Amino acid sequence: VSVWVAGSVSRPVTTLIELQPGAKVVAAICGAPEQKFLVAGSGGYGFVATLDDMVSKQRAGRAFMTLEAHEEPIAPVALVAGLDHVAALSSRARLLVFPLAEMREVPRGRGVIILGLDGEESLAAVGLATARKVILQGTNRLGRSIEVAVEGDDLAKHLLRRARKGRSVTQKLKVTGFGRAS
């Protein structure tokens, strides 16, 4: 992975940070220090933190997110005005949508339960939406990438409180994540 730094040429990200053996880069984000992000792990827990909470002056970094040994971080999602609901998707295509206000804002840690999970199930993706519409991204039976809007009565069954298990997605697609709701 290469990074472009203002006023310089593209250079490998490993010249800017030290990665522990076996570590991998999940996502690269940028923004103002006060920009808030929704961060989560595959174990179903997450929280809201600012970009400044994630920055370390040490090249080796610092502890930010608490994960169990089998968990992996999910790419952070920048909070945007007008998108006031969290959409969570399980590895078994269960969707849960709840108000963003139910999330805790903390500088680091494990956070709160976003989605209730069963056995080997994991949190596959998180995104932002409105109470009126969620955009699902996925592939159809032909393997083509598509986006499907979930709204109205179909969305109503997924609108629950945080930490619930959600409901199965009924659309005919293999869901992989979320698009940007309008």
C-alpha positions in Angstrom: 0.0 0.0 0.0 1.4 3.4 -1.0 0.4 6.7 0.5 0.6 10.2 -1.0 1.7 12.8 1.5 1.1 16.5 0.6 4.3 18.0 -0.9 5.9 14.6 -1.5 5.8 11.6 -3.8 3.9 8.4 -3.3 5.7 6.2 -0.8 5.0 2.9 1.0 2.8 3.3 4.1 5.3 1.2 6.1 7.7 4.2 6.0 5.3 6.1 8.0 4.2 3.5 10.6 5.5 0.3 12.1 3.3 -2.8 11.6 3.6 -5.7 14.0 4.5 -9.0 12.3 1.3 -10.4 10.8 -0.6 -7.1 11.0 -2.4 -5.7 8.0 -3.9 -2.4 7.0 -7.7 -2.5 7.1 -8.5 1.0 5.9 -6.9 4.4 5.5 -8.9 7.5 6.5 -8.3 11.2 6.5 -10.2 14.2 7.7 -10.2 17.0 10.3 -9.1 16.0 13.8 -12.7 16.5 15.1 -14.3 14.4 12.3 -16.3 11.6 14.0 -16.3 8.0 12.8 -18.3 4.9 13.6 -15.8 2.1 14.3 -16.6 -1.5 14.9 -15.2 -5.0 15.1 -16.5 -8.3 13.6 -17.5 -9.4 17.1 -20.5 -7.0 17.0 -19.2 -4.2 19.2 -18.4 -0.6 18.3 -18.4 3.0 19.2 -18.1 6.6 17.9 -14.7 8.3 18.1 -13.0 11.3 16.5 -10.1 11.0 14.1 -7.9 12.7 16.7 -8.7 9.8 19.1 -7.2 7.4 16.5 -3.9 9.3 15.9 -0.7 8.5 17.7 2.5 10.4 17.7 4.4 7.2 18.1 5.3 5.4 14.9 4.4 2.1 16.6 0.9 3.4 17.3 -1.2 2.9 20.4 -4.0 0.7 21.7 -7.3 2.1 20.3 -9.8 -0.6 19.8 -10.2 -3.7 21.9 -10.8 -6.9 19.9 -10.9 -10.6 20.8 -8.2 -12.8 19.2 -10.6 -14.0 16.4 -12.1 -10.6 15.6 -11.1 -8.2 12.9 -11.8 -4.4 12.7 -14.3 -3.2 10.1 -13.6 -0.2 8.0 -14.6 3.0 9.8 -17.5 5.1 8.6 -17.4 8.9 8.7 -20.4 10.5 10.3 -22.3 12.7 7.9 -25.1 15.2 8.7 -28.5 13.9 7.7 -27.6 10.2 8.2 -28.9 9.6 11.7 -29.2 5.8 11.8 -26.7 3.0 12.0 -27.2 0.0 9.6 -25.5 -3.2 10.7 -25.2 -6.4 8.6 -24.3 -9.8 9.9 -22.4 -12.5 8.0 -25.8 -14.4 7.7 -27.4 -11.4 5.9 -29.4 -10.1 8.9 -30.0 -6.4 8.9 -30.5 -4.1 11.9 -31.2 -0.4 11.7 -31.3 1.8 14.8 -30.8 5.5 15.7 -27.2 6.7 15.8 -28.0 8.4 19.2 -27.9 4.9 20.8 -24.2 4.6 20.1 -21.6 5.7 22.7 -18.9 8.2 21.9 -15.6 7.1 23.6 -11.9 7.8 22.8 -11.0 4.0 22.8 -12.1 0.6 24.0 -14.6 -2.1 23.0 -17.7 0.1 22.9 -21.3 -1.3 23.0 -23.1 -4.1 21.2 -24.2 -3.0 17.8 -25.7 -6.3 16.6 -26.6 -9.5 18.5 -24.8 -12.4 17.0 -25.3 -16.2 17.1 -22.4 -18.8 17.3 -20.0 -18.4 14.4 -21.9 -15.4 13.0 -20.0 -12.1 12.7 -20.6 -8.4 12.0 -19.9 -8.1 8.3 -20.5 -4.3 7.7 -21.7 -1.1 9.3 -23.0 2.0 7.5 -25.1 5.1 7.9 -28.6 5.5 6.7 -31.9 7.4 7.4 -35.1 6.1 9.0 -36.6 6.1 5.5 -34.0 4.4 3.4 -31.1 2.0 3.5 -29.0 1.2 0.4 -27.7 -2.4 0.3 -24.8 -3.2 -2.0 -24.3 -6.8 -3.2 -24.2 -9.1 -6.2 -27.1 -10.7 -8.0 -27.4 -14.3 -9.3 -25.3 -13.4 -12.3 -22.5 -12.0 -10.1 -23.1 -8.4 -11.1 -22.7 -5.7 -8.5 -26.0 -4.0 -7.7 -27.5 -1.6 -5.2 -31.0 -2.1 -3.7 -33.0 0.4 -1.7 -34.8 -0.9 1.4 -37.6 1.4 2.4 -41.2 1.6 3.5 -42.7 -1.5 5.1 -39.7 -3.6 4.2 -37.4 -1.3 6.2 -39.8 -1.1 9.1 -39.2 -4.7 10.1 -35.4 -3.9 10.4 -35.9 -0.7 12.5 -35.2 -2.0 16.0 -33.2 -1.0 19.1 -29.4 -1.4 19.2 -28.0 -4.9 20.2 -31.0 -6.8 18.7 -30.4 -9.6 16.2 -32.1 -7.8 13.2 -34.0 -9.6 10.5 -33.0 -11.5 7.3 -32.7 -9.4 4.2 -35.4 -10.5 1.7 -33.9 -9.0 -1.4 -32.6 -11.4 -4.0 -28.9 -10.6 -3.7 -25.8 -11.6 -1.8 -25.4 -8.5 0.4 -21.8 -7.3 0.8 -22.2 -3.8 2.4 -24.0 -0.5 2.2 -24.3 2.3 -0.3 -24.8 5.9 0.6 -28.4 6.7 1.6 -29.9 10.0 0.5 
